[in-house]
Amino acid sequence: MEVNNMINGLTSEKKEQLKELMGSCPSPISWSLVSMEERNKDRMSKPLIELITCESGDWEVLRMNLGEDFLWEGHSISNQGWIILLEKLGYKVMTKDISDEEMEYRSY
């Protein structure tokens, strides 16, 4: 059976698993198994997240465009900036403050 016919018979979940597994394969194998169009479609559906820094390390910018723009900038990107970005991407994020002793003993 031809490789493309085998790929077309897979469910979308199985195709995703195959693509993840193929990430470590040499490119001639992955290029032949997954069409260029299918790989580019995946890339285009995910937002581009940029972390922009400068040589001096003086300023950082965290930026994403996903329908609504997200921009966080300053001398460093705080945890709050990363949390807000993750929430905009649809993740539920919980923050928790614990004592140094709890952290040392991994009691979290």
Secondary structure, DSSP 4 states (H G I P E B T S, - for coil): --HHHHHHTS-HHHHHHHHHHHTTS-HHHHHHHS-HHHHHHHHHHSPPEEEEE-TTS--EEEEEESSSEEEEEESS--HHHHHHHHHHTT---------HHHHHTT--
